Amino acid sequence: MITAIREVRRAKNMTLDDVARACVPPTTAQTIGRLETGTRTVSVGWLNRIAAALGVAAADLVKLPDRAELPLAATLDGDGAHAPSRPAALPPPVAAAGAVAVTVSGSVGDYRAGDVIWCEPLEPASFAQAMNRDVLVPRPGGRFLFGRLIGLDGRAGGGGDDLNILPPGAGNRPQVVTDAPWIALAVRLVRDL
């Protein structure tokens, strides 16, 4: 199996030791180096461990003949754009299983017409992970509410949560949604420049 472990690691400015320490359980830089170069066979288990340490999907570390990669041309920081010290390539983004999208047809708040917002669904037990983040919330009758989750209140006597959602745009007032079966957390903004 041909992997892109080295390319992804370099694109993320991580050393072999950084990746080794981020693995669960931790391993050695030498082991990561052997897996990168192919002197040690990369199992699915290793691929998953290294992907988690790099913060990417395991599929992003496998080179497939028909899968495009984006060559890393530069890195940008407060001092400007700089050429990478070594050639690197990044895998294009891939949506997570179960993900949904929101298209922006008219500019509102920080979003521009033409933007696409990728969202990952959360079950009620995980709603707190979305505090102060933008979410898509289903409403009765096939409607939705999109905005910042600014409050999560458990109701007395059991039975669900009240979600306080602030829609984007100036002058909007928070709206309360009760007993949402799920919400989708905005995780990626795709914008044409």
C-alpha positions in Angstrom: 0.0 0.0 0.0 1.4 3.4 -1.0 0.7 6.0 1.7 0.8 9.8 2.0 1.8 9.8 5.7 5.0 11.7 5.1 3.3 14.3 2.8 0.4 14.9 5.2 2.8 15.0 8.3 5.0 17.6 6.6 2.1 19.7 5.4 0.9 19.8 9.0 4.4 20.9 10.1 4.7 17.9 12.4 7.9 15.9 13.1 8.1 12.2 13.4 8.3 12.6 17.1 5.2 14.8 17.2 3.2 12.1 15.4 4.6 9.4 17.5 3.6 11.2 20.7 0.1 12.0 19.4 -0.6 8.4 18.6 -2.8 6.5 21.1 -1.0 4.7 22.7 2.2 6.7 21.9 4.9 5.0 19.8 8.4 6.0 18.7 9.5 8.3 15.9 11.5 5.4 14.4 8.3 3.4 14.0 6.5 6.2 12.3 9.5 6.7 10.0 9.5 3.0 9.0 5.7 3.2 8.4 6.2 6.3 6.3 8.9 4.9 4.1 7.4 1.5 3.7 10.1 -0.4 5.4 7.4 -1.6 7.8 4.0 -2.7 6.5 1.2 -0.3 7.3 -1.8 -2.2 8.8 -5.3 -0.7 9.0 -4.8 -0.3 12.7 -1.6 1.7 12.2 -3.3 3.8 9.5 -6.1 4.6 11.9 -3.7 5.5 14.7 -1.6 7.8 12.6 -4.6 9.4 10.9 -6.0 10.3 14.4 -2.6 11.7 15.4 -2.5 13.8 12.3 -6.2 14.9 12.6 -7.2 13.5 9.2 -9.3 10.6 8.0 -7.4 7.3 7.4 -8.5 7.5 3.7 -6.5 10.7 3.4 -3.3 8.7 4.1 -3.8 6.2 1.2 -2.7 7.1 -2.2 -5.2 6.1 -4.9 -4.5 6.5 -8.6 -7.7 8.4 -9.3 -7.6 10.7 -6.2 -6.4 14.2 -6.7 -4.0 15.9 -4.2 -3.4 19.6 -3.7 0.3 20.5 -3.8 1.3 22.7 -1.0 2.6 25.9 -2.6 3.0 28.1 0.5 2.3 28.5 4.2 0.8 31.8 5.4 1.5 33.4 8.8 1.9 36.9 10.3 5.1 37.4 8.4 3.5 36.6 5.0 3.6 33.7 2.6 6.5 31.3 2.7 7.5 28.4 0.5 7.5 25.1 2.3 10.9 23.7 3.2 10.0 20.4 1.5 7.5 19.4 -1.1 4.2 18.4 0.4 0.6 17.7 -0.8 -2.7 17.8 1.0 -5.6 15.6 0.4 -8.8 17.4 -0.6 -11.5 17.6 2.1 -13.9 14.7 2.4 -17.2 14.9 4.1 -17.7 12.7 7.2 -20.3 10.0 7.1 -23.8 11.4 7.8 -22.7 15.0 7.1 -25.1 17.5 5.7 -24.6 20.8 3.9 -26.2 24.2 3.9 -25.9 26.5 0.9 -26.0 30.3 1.3 -28.2 31.9 -1.4 -28.1 35.4 0.0 -25.4 37.0 2.2 -26.2 37.1 5.9 -23.9 37.8 8.8 -20.4 36.4 8.1 -21.7 34.2 5.3 -21.7 35.2 1.6 -23.9 34.1 -1.3 -22.4 31.0 -2.8 -20.9 29.7 0.5 -21.4 26.0 1.4 -21.4 25.1 5.1 -20.6 21.5 5.9 -22.2 20.3 9.1 -21.8 17.1 11.2 -24.9 15.8 13.0 -24.9 15.6 16.8 -27.2 13.6 19.1 -28.9 15.4 22.1 -26.3 14.0 24.5 -23.6 15.8 22.6 -25.3 19.2 22.1 -23.0 20.9 24.6 -20.1 20.4 22.2 -21.7 22.9 19.9 -21.9 25.8 22.4 -21.0 29.1 20.8 -20.8 27.5 17.4 -23.1 27.7 14.4 -25.6 24.9 14.1 -28.5 23.7 11.8 -31.5 22.8 13.9 -34.5 20.9 12.4 -38.0 22.4 13.1 -41.5 20.9 12.6 -42.9 20.8 9.1 -39.6 20.3 7.3 -38.2 23.7 8.3 -34.8 24.5 9.8 -33.2 27.2 11.9 -29.5 28.1 11.4 -27.5 30.1 13.9 -25.2 30.3 16.8 -26.0 28.0 19.8 -25.8 30.5 22.7 -27.7 28.6 25.4 -28.6 25.1 26.3 -31.1 24.8 29.1 -32.3 21.5 30.6 -35.9 21.7 31.6 -37.1 20.8 35.1 -38.9 17.5 35.3 -36.8 15.8 32.6 -37.7 15.7 29.0 -35.2 17.4 26.8 -33.4 20.7 26.3 -34.3 24.2 25.2 -31.8 25.4 22.6 -31.2 29.2 22.4 -30.2 29.9 18.8 -29.1 33.4 17.5 -29.6 33.6 13.7 -26.8 35.3 11.8 -27.2 38.9 10.8 -27.5 42.2 12.7 -30.6 42.8 14.8 -31.8 39.2 15.0 -33.2 38.0 18.3 -32.5 34.6 19.8 -35.0 31.9 19.2 -35.8 28.9 21.4 -36.1 25.4 20.1 -37.4 22.7 22.4 -36.7 19.0 22.1 -34.6 19.0 18.9 -34.0 15.4 17.9 -30.5 16.3 16.5 -28.5 19.3 15.5 -25.8 19.6 12.9 -22.6 21.4 13.9 -21.0 23.7 11.2 -17.5 22.3 10.8 -16.2 23.6 7.4 -16.9 26.6 5.2 -16.4 26.2 1.5 -16.1 29.5 -0.3 -15.1 30.4 -3.8 -12.8 33.4 -3.9 
